[in-house]
């Protein structure tokens, strides 16, 4: 499965892309506004690239319920970061459900739009189709930034799969080429912990849809509730979940802890034979291992 996003080409048969999260929000889920200032956001993106990230995902509004953020404000948050990353060599995506924000971000150089509402606004598909950008179609049920208490599914995997098929068909019908579509089952988005664990166990049922599979597992509540760990003590659980996901077909990992995830992904790749060791020394040197 060969895919090109902006400056990067990926062979997803034997390659995994690490997507670093950079949020220009004062109330972000994980870093609680640490990268809200523009210089901090750009520094975080550059540090992630230095740590091995292939992809930077810039967000200006968090998914969780809250007061609306004016479109103009969201554009003012994300577009300067996108512009600052021009020429970085990384794929740059923008996490938004607003077609106007997507349009401005693409004009500034964004290569992908990450819509966590799964094309809730069909105009998003039209914006993508009229550009060269790709789109991540994510499963969620509630209207943007609203709460869904006690979500219920008949079979969470079957229901999420049907949703993704319907929304990718919507994208195709609006002229988005199949090679520019990525899918994400949306762990924890309008789902409780047992739902997210079931999605993880059965990820192969999404990997066979024919689109690259993205998972956003990093430090999420289903990991905290599975391990009884607070938000700042979920890195080990996140890495375990990421490795499990890769072995079941995930090919893009959206993460907070870049260096640790890059090492985990490269180790999986070495074991699977997707990449060669950086060097051979142990028991491979006639003069010893020193």
C-alpha positions in Angstrom: 0.0 0.0 0.0 2.0 3.0 -1.3 0.8 6.4 -0.2 2.3 9.9 -0.6 1.3 12.8 1.6 3.1 16.1 0.9 6.9 15.5 1.0 6.7 11.9 2.2 6.1 8.6 0.5 5.2 5.5 2.7 5.1 1.9 1.9 2.5 0.8 4.4 3.1 -2.8 3.7 6.3 -2.5 5.8 6.3 1.0 7.2 4.6 2.8 10.1 4.3 6.6 10.3 4.6 8.3 13.7 2.3 11.4 13.9 3.2 13.9 16.6 0.4 15.8 18.3 0.9 19.6 18.6 -2.0 21.5 20.1 -2.5 25.2 20.1 -5.2 25.0 22.6 -5.2 26.4 26.2 -7.1 23.4 27.5 -5.6 20.4 25.6 -6.2 16.9 26.9 -2.6 15.9 27.6 -0.3 18.9 27.9 -2.9 21.3 29.3 -1.9 24.2 27.1 1.9 23.8 27.2 2.1 24.5 23.5 -0.6 27.1 23.2 1.9 29.9 22.5 3.0 30.0 18.8 6.7 29.7 19.6 6.1 26.8 21.9 4.0 25.0 19.3 6.6 25.4 16.6 9.4 24.3 19.0 7.4 21.2 20.0 6.9 20.3 16.3 10.6 20.8 15.5 11.6 18.7 18.5 9.2 16.0 17.5 10.7 15.9 14.0 14.2 15.7 15.5 13.0 12.8 17.6 11.9 10.9 14.5 8.3 12.0 13.9 7.2 11.6 10.2 4.1 13.7 10.6 2.9 16.7 12.7 -0.8 17.0 13.6 -1.7 20.6 14.5 -4.9 21.2 16.5 -6.6 24.4 17.4 -9.7 23.1 19.1 -9.9 20.0 21.3 -12.4 17.2 20.6 -14.0 17.3 24.1 -17.2 19.2 24.8 -16.8 22.9 25.4 -17.8 26.4 24.2 -17.5 27.0 20.4 -14.3 28.5 19.2 -14.8 31.0 16.3 -13.5 29.9 13.0 -11.3 32.9 12.7 -9.7 32.1 16.0 -9.1 28.5 15.1 -7.5 29.6 11.8 -5.3 32.1 13.7 -4.1 29.3 15.9 -3.3 26.6 13.3 -2.3 28.4 10.1 0.9 30.1 11.6 2.2 26.7 12.7 1.5 25.1 9.4 3.3 28.0 7.6 6.3 27.7 10.0 6.7 24.0 9.2 7.0 24.6 5.4 10.1 22.9 4.2 10.5 20.8 7.4 10.3 17.5 5.4 7.4 16.3 7.6 3.8 15.6 6.7 1.7 18.3 8.2 -2.0 17.7 9.1 -4.6 19.9 10.8 -7.1 18.5 13.2 -10.3 20.3 12.5 -14.0 19.7 11.7 -14.5 23.1 10.1 -14.4 23.3 6.3 -13.2 26.9 6.4 -10.3 26.1 8.7 -9.4 23.1 6.4 -9.4 25.4 3.4 -7.2 28.0 5.1 -4.8 25.3 6.4 -4.5 23.7 3.0 -3.7 27.1 1.4 -1.0 27.5 4.0 0.6 24.2 3.1 -1.2 21.5 5.1 -1.0 18.1 3.4 -3.8 16.3 5.4 -7.0 17.3 7.2 -7.7 15.1 10.3 -11.5 15.3 10.8 -12.4 13.6 14.1 -16.1 14.0 13.3 -15.9 11.8 10.3 -17.1 14.4 7.7 -20.0 15.5 10.0 -20.1 18.5 7.7 -20.3 17.2 4.1 -18.7 20.4 2.9 -15.4 19.1 4.3 -15.4 16.4 1.6 -15.8 19.1 -1.1 -12.9 21.1 0.3 -10.7 18.0 0.3 -11.8 17.1 -3.3 -10.9 20.6 -4.5 -7.4 20.3 -3.2 -4.5 17.9 -3.3 -4.8 17.2 0.4 -5.7 13.8 2.0 -8.3 13.3 4.8 -8.5 11.2 7.9 -12.1 10.0 8.4 -12.6 9.3 12.1 -15.5 7.6 13.8 -17.4 9.6 16.4 -21.2 10.0 16.9 -22.0 13.2 18.8 -22.2 16.6 17.1 -18.9 18.4 17.3 -17.9 19.5 20.9 -21.0 17.9 22.5 -21.2 15.1 25.0 -22.6 11.6 24.4 -23.3 10.0 27.7 -23.5 6.2 28.0 -22.8 5.4 24.3 -24.4 2.1 23.2 -23.5 -0.1 20.2 -24.9 -3.4 19.0 -21.4 -4.6 18.0 -19.0 -1.7 18.4 -16.6 -2.9 15.7 -19.4 -3.6 13.1 -21.1 -0.3 13.9 -17.8 1.7 13.6 -16.9 -0.2 10.4 -20.3 0.6 8.8 -19.9 4.3 9.8 -16.4 4.5 8.2 -17.6 2.8 5.0 -20.5 5.2 4.8 -18.3 8.3 5.3 -15.5 7.1 3.0 -18.2 6.5 0.4 -19.4 10.1 0.9 -15.8 11.3 0.4 -15.5 9.2 -2.8 -18.9 10.5 -4.1 -17.6 14.1 -3.7 -14.5 13.4 -5.7 -11.9 12.5 -3.1 -9.6 9.8 -4.6 -9.4 6.6 -2.6 -5.6 7.0 -2.3 -6.2 10.2 -0.3 -8.3 8.7 2.4 -7.2 7.4 5.8 -9.5 5.8 8.4 -9.4 6.0 12.2 -11.9 4.0 14.4 -11.7 6.7 17.1 -10.7 5.1 20.3 -12.5 6.7 23.3 -14.4 9.1 21.0 -18.0 8.6 22.2 -16.9 5.2 23.5 -16.2 3.8 26.9 -13.2 1.7 27.8 -14.6 -1.7 26.9 -15.5 -0.3 23.5 -12.0 0.9 22.9 -10.5 -2.4 24.0 -12.7 -4.3 21.6 -11.7 -2.0 18.8 -8.1 -2.7 19.6 -8.6 -6.5 19.7 -10.3 -6.4 16.3 -8.3 -3.8 14.5 -7.8 -6.2 11.6 -11.4 -5.6 10.7 -10.5 -2.0 9.9 -7.2 -2.7 8.3 -8.9 -4.7 5.6 -11.1 -1.8 4.5 -8.5 -0.9 1.9 -7.4 2.4 3.4 -4.4 3.2 5.7 -5.4 2.7 9.3 -4.6 5.4 11.8 -5.0 4.9 15.5 -4.9 7.6 18.2 -4.3 5.7 21.5 -1.8 7.9 23.2 -2.4 8.4 26.9 -6.2 7.9 26.5 -8.6 7.1 29.3 -9.1 3.5 28.2 -5.4 3.0 28.9 -5.7 4.8 32.3 -8.8 2.8 33.3 -7.2 -0.5 32.2 -4.1 0.1 34.3 -5.3 2.5 37.0 -2.9 5.1 35.9 -3.3 8.9 35.9 -2.8 10.9 32.7 0.9 11.5 33.2 1.7 7.8 33.9 0.3 6.1 30.8 3.4 6.1 28.5 4.2 2.4 29.0 0.6 1.4 28.4 0.4 3.7 25.3 3.5 2.0 23.9 2.1 -1.5 24.5 -1.2 -0.5 22.8 0.7 1.0 19.9 2.8 -2.1 19.3 -0.3 -4.2 19.5 -2.0 -2.0 17.0 0.9 -2.1 14.5 0.8 -5.9 14.6 -2.9 -5.8 13.7 -2.5 -3.5 10.8 -2.3 0.1 12.1 0.1 2.1 10.0 -0.2 5.6 11.4 0.2 6.3 15.1 -1.0 9.6 16.5 1.1 10.1 19.7 2.3 12.5 22.4 5.5 10.7 23.3 7.4 10.7 20.1 10.8 9.3 20.9 9.5 6.3 22.8 7.0 5.5 20.1 9.6 5.9 17.3 11.9 3.4 19.1 9.0 0.9 19.6 8.0 1.2 15.9 11.6 0.7 14.7 12.0 -2.3 16.9 8.9 -3.9 15.6 10.1 -3.2 12.1 13.5 -4.8 12.8 11.8 -7.9 14.2 9.4 -8.2 11.3 12.2 -7.7 8.8 10.8 -4.4 7.5 14.1 -2.5 8.3 17.7 -3.5 8.9 19.6 -2.9 12.2 21.5 0.3 12.3 24.7 -1.6 12.8 25.9 -5.2 13.6 28.4 -5.6 16.4 27.3 -8.2 18.9 29.0 -11.6 17.9 29.5 -10.2 14.4 33.0 -8.8 14.9 36.0 -11.2 14.5 37.9 -9.2 17.0 35.2 -9.3 19.6 32.2 -7.1 20.6 34.1 -4.1 21.8 
